Amino acid sequence: MLIEAAASYAAFLGAGGDAAPILRHRGSVPDAGSLTATAKEKAGAIVDVVAVDMPLSLTPIVGRRVSDNMISSMYGARHASTHTPSATRPGKLSDELRVAFEGEGYPLAVSELYPPALLEVYPHPALIELAAADRRLPYKQSKIRKYWPDESPVARRANLLRTWSDIVGLLNAEICGVKDALPLPPMDARGYELKAFEDALDAVVCAWVGACALTGRARAYGDKDSAIWVPVSSSTLQPSRAVGIMESRRRDHRCAAVRDSPCQ
């Protein structure tokens, strides 16, 4: 089951107890040791997989990778090509994150998965497989004008919330407790509140991909330096008792999900 989903590292590390709720989540540098230790404490289990929505590589990223090209070839017709990474974006944050998690015992997995491990996830193709969709899902809050140019602002927001509700329902069929952990924001939510929900939703998508990889239900697209993990078609999957981006056990999947915006 899903234990917890958070929109930022700070929220995940400070959730519970006497910690004040975070109204506006901000990007920060991840602390691998604190994150895995907190996930272990929350889940009551060793962290087996860390799944991250960020380009990662065993060598410095200076441009498009084999993994980017493979995903774009596979999903480009469904409008889910990857962005082109560079030496400045994600930049040193990517290298530092990979090295930090490797130092905690989570090397980057680029082919076979041998836990504990670090995985790269790209949510768009993962959601295509989850929904058995013919194109990427319109779930990014910043792009609702592009998704529905002829609709009113109120109708655009209603469409976005409907898409989010559909995704949450699909994830809940795979991971127990998603609906409880991700209540939809109200129609009058502020922009930063919508973004926080979107980030937490992406975290749970990463969690699902990690759980699928643990049970052999995800494929690594890449080469010896990098790989983007994508679940196999949802039509071939059985419901999974899994949870979150930060961790899951092979037998009784239990995870804690956290998402933070990259900082440059």
C-alpha positions as CSV (number, residue, x, y, z in Angstrom):
1,M,0.0,0.0,0.0
2,L,1.0,3.6,-0.4
3,I,2.2,5.0,2.9
4,E,2.8,8.6,2.0
5,A,3.1,11.0,-0.9
6,A,4.8,14.4,-0.7
7,A,5.4,17.2,-3.2
8,S,8.9,18.0,-2.0
9,Y,11.8,16.6,-0.1
10,A,11.3,19.0,2.7
11,A,7.6,18.0,3.1
12,F,8.6,14.3,3.1
13,L,11.3,14.7,5.7
14,G,9.3,17.0,7.9
15,A,5.9,15.4,7.7
16,G,4.2,14.3,10.9
17,G,5.0,15.3,14.5
18,D,5.0,19.0,15.2
19,A,6.2,20.1,11.8
20,A,4.2,22.9,10.2
21,P,2.6,22.1,6.9
22,I,4.4,23.5,3.8
23,L,2.2,25.9,1.8
24,R,4.6,26.5,-1.1
25,H,6.9,23.7,-2.0
26,R,10.3,24.7,-3.3
27,G,13.1,22.8,-5.1
28,S,16.0,21.7,-3.0
29,V,19.1,19.6,-3.1
30,P,18.2,16.0,-2.1
31,D,19.9,14.4,0.8
32,A,20.1,10.7,-0.1
33,G,20.9,9.5,3.4
34,S,18.1,11.4,5.1
35,L,15.6,10.4,2.4
36,T,16.3,6.7,2.5
37,A,16.5,6.7,6.3
38,T,13.2,8.5,6.6
39,A,11.6,6.2,4.0
40,K,12.8,3.2,6.0
41,E,11.4,4.6,9.2
42,K,8.0,5.4,7.7
43,A,7.7,2.1,5.9
44,G,9.2,-0.1,8.5
45,A,11.2,-1.8,5.9
46,I,14.5,-1.6,4.0
47,V,14.4,0.7,0.9
48,D,15.0,-1.5,-2.2
49,V,14.4,1.0,-5.0
50,V,14.7,4.7,-5.4
51,A,12.9,5.9,-8.6
52,V,13.6,9.4,-9.8
53,D,12.1,11.6,-12.6
54,M,15.4,13.1,-13.8
55,P,17.9,12.2,-16.5
56,L,20.6,10.0,-14.9
57,S,23.8,8.5,-16.3
58,L,26.9,6.7,-15.3
59,T,28.8,9.2,-17.5
60,P,28.5,13.0,-17.6
61,I,25.4,14.1,-19.6
62,V,26.3,16.5,-22.4
63,G,23.4,15.8,-24.8
64,R,20.9,13.3,-26.0
65,R,21.5,9.8,-24.7
66,V,20.7,6.4,-26.2
67,S,18.0,6.1,-23.6
68,D,16.4,9.4,-24.8
69,N,16.5,8.3,-28.4
70,M,15.0,4.9,-27.7
71,I,12.1,6.4,-25.7
72,S,11.5,9.0,-28.4
73,S,11.5,6.3,-31.1
74,M,9.1,4.1,-29.1
75,Y,6.7,6.9,-27.9
76,G,7.3,9.8,-30.1
77,A,4.3,9.0,-32.3
78,R,2.2,9.2,-29.1
79,H,3.7,12.7,-28.2
80,A,5.9,11.4,-25.4
81,S,9.4,12.1,-26.7
82,T,12.0,13.0,-24.1
83,H,13.4,16.5,-23.7
84,T,17.1,16.8,-24.7
85,P,19.2,16.9,-21.5
86,S,22.5,18.9,-21.5
87,A,25.5,19.7,-19.3
88,T,23.5,22.5,-17.7
89,R,20.1,20.8,-17.4
90,P,19.9,18.7,-15.3
91,G,23.6,19.6,-14.9
92,K,25.6,18.7,-11.9
93,L,22.5,18.0,-9.8
94,S,22.1,14.7,-11.8
95,D,25.6,13.6,-11.2
96,E,25.6,14.6,-7.5
97,L,22.3,12.8,-6.9
98,R,23.5,9.6,-8.6
99,V,26.8,9.7,-6.6
100,A,25.0,10.4,-3.4
101,F,22.6,7.4,-3.7
102,E,25.4,5.2,-4.9
103,G,27.2,6.1,-1.7
104,E,24.1,5.0,0.3
105,G,24.2,1.7,-1.6
106,Y,21.9,2.4,-4.5
107,P,23.8,2.2,-7.8
108,L,22.1,3.3,-11.0
109,A,20.4,0.3,-12.8
110,V,20.7,0.4,-16.5
111,S,19.7,-3.1,-17.5
112,E,19.1,-5.8,-14.9
113,L,17.7,-4.8,-11.6
114,Y,19.5,-6.0,-8.5
115,P,18.2,-4.2,-5.4
116,P,19.0,-2.0,-3.8
117,A,19.1,0.3,-6.9
118,L,18.4,3.7,-8.3
119,L,16.1,4.0,-11.4
120,E,15.4,6.7,-13.9
121,V,11.7,7.3,-14.7
122,Y,10.0,9.4,-17.4
123,P,6.3,9.7,-16.3
124,H,4.7,10.3,-19.7
125,P,5.4,6.9,-21.3
126,A,4.7,5.2,-17.9
127,L,1.2,6.9,-17.9
128,I,0.6,5.9,-21.5
129,E,1.2,2.3,-20.5
130,L,-0.9,2.6,-17.3
131,A,-3.9,4.0,-19.3
132,A,-3.3,2.0,-22.5
133,A,-3.5,5.5,-24.1
134,D,-2.8,6.3,-27.7
135,R,-1.0,9.5,-26.7
136,R,0.4,11.3,-23.7
137,L,-2.1,12.2,-21.0
138,P,-2.9,16.0,-20.6
139,Y,-2.1,16.2,-17.0
140,K,0.4,19.1,-16.7
141,Q,-1.1,22.1,-15.0
142,S,1.1,24.6,-16.8
143,K,-0.1,23.4,-20.2
144,I,-3.8,23.4,-19.9
145,R,-4.2,26.3,-22.3
146,K,-2.3,24.3,-24.9
147,Y,-4.3,21.2,-24.2
148,W,-7.7,22.9,-24.5
149,P,-7.2,26.2,-26.3
150,D,-10.9,26.7,-27.2
151,E,-12.2,26.0,-23.6
152,S,-12.8,28.6,-20.9
153,P,-10.4,28.8,-17.9
154,V,-13.0,27.1,-15.8
155,A,-13.5,24.3,-18.3
156,R,-9.8,23.8,-18.7
157,R,-9.4,23.4,-14.9
158,A,-12.3,20.9,-14.8
159,N,-10.7,18.9,-17.6
160,L,-7.4,18.8,-15.7
161,L,-9.0,17.7,-12.5
162,R,-10.9,15.0,-14.4
163,T,-7.6,13.8,-16.0
164,W,-6.0,13.7,-12.5
165,S,-9.0,11.8,-11.1
166,D,-8.7,9.2,-13.9
167,I,-4.9,8.8,-13.3
168,V,-5.4,8.4,-9.5
169,G,-8.1,5.8,-10.1
170,L,-5.8,3.8,-12.4
171,L,-2.9,4.0,-9.9
172,N,-5.2,3.0,-7.1
173,A,-5.9,-0.2,-8.9
174,E,-2.2,-0.9,-8.9
175,I,-1.2,0.6,-5.5
176,C,-3.5,0.4,-2.6
177,G,-4.2,3.7,-0.9
178,V,-3.4,6.1,-3.7
179,K,-6.9,7.7,-3.5
180,D,-6.5,8.3,0.2
181,A,-3.0,9.8,-0.2
182,L,-3.9,12.0,-3.2
183,P,-7.1,13.8,-2.6
184,L,-7.9,16.1,-5.6
185,P,-7.5,19.8,-5.0
186,P,-10.7,21.9,-5.2
187,M,-11.7,23.8,-8.3
188,D,-10.6,27.1,-6.7
189,A,-7.2,25.9,-5.7
190,R,-4.3,28.3,-6.3
191,G,-1.7,27.6,-8.9
192,Y,1.0,26.5,-6.5
193,E,-1.5,24.1,-4.9
194,L,-2.2,22.5,-8.2
195,K,1.6,22.2,-8.9
196,A,2.1,20.6,-5.5
197,F,-0.5,18.0,-6.4
198,E,1.0,17.3,-9.8
199,D,4.4,16.8,-8.2
200,A,3.0,14.3,-5.7
201,L,1.2,12.5,-8.5
202,D,4.5,12.2,-10.4
203,A,6.1,10.8,-7.3
204,V,3.5,8.1,-7.1
205,V,4.0,7.3,-10.8
206,C,7.7,6.9,-10.1
207,A,6.8,4.6,-7.2
208,W,4.6,2.5,-9.4
209,V,7.4,2.2,-12.0
210,G,9.8,1.1,-9.3
211,A,7.4,-1.5,-8.0
212,C,6.9,-2.8,-11.5
213,A,10.7,-3.0,-12.1
214,L,11.1,-5.0,-8.8
215,T,8.6,-7.6,-10.1
216,G,10.0,-7.8,-13.6
217,R,7.1,-5.8,-15.1
218,A,9.2,-2.9,-16.5
219,R,11.7,-2.6,-19.3
220,A,14.9,-0.6,-19.3
221,Y,15.3,1.5,-22.5
222,G,19.0,2.4,-22.9
223,D,22.5,1.2,-23.0
224,K,25.5,0.6,-20.6
225,D,25.4,4.2,-19.4
226,S,21.8,5.1,-18.9
227,A,18.3,3.7,-19.0
228,I,14.7,4.9,-18.7
229,W,12.4,2.3,-17.1
230,V,8.9,1.9,-18.4
231,P,6.3,-0.6,-17.3
232,V,5.0,-3.1,-19.8
233,S,1.5,-2.6,-21.1
234,S,-1.1,-2.3,-18.4
235,S,-3.2,-4.9,-20.2
236,T,-0.7,-7.6,-19.2
237,L,-0.3,-6.4,-15.6
238,Q,-2.0,-7.8,-12.4
239,P,-2.9,-5.4,-9.6
240,S,0.1,-4.7,-7.4
241,R,0.2,-3.9,-3.7
242,A,3.0,-1.3,-4.1
243,V,3.7,2.2,-2.8
244,G,5.9,5.2,-3.5
245,I,9.0,6.6,-5.2
246,M,11.3,6.0,-2.3
247,E,11.0,2.4,-1.4
248,S,9.4,-1.0,-1.8
249,R,10.0,-4.5,-0.6
250,R,9.9,-7.5,-3.0
251,R,7.2,-9.5,-1.1
252,D,5.0,-6.9,0.6
253,H,5.4,-3.8,-1.4
254,R,5.5,-0.7,0.9
255,C,6.7,2.6,-0.3
256,A,6.9,6.3,0.5
257,A,6.6,8.7,-2.3
258,V,8.3,12.1,-2.6
259,R,8.8,14.5,-5.5
260,D,10.9,17.7,-5.6
261,S,11.4,20.1,-8.5
262,P,15.0,20.0,-9.8
263,C,17.1,23.0,-8.7
264,Q,19.9,24.3,-10.9
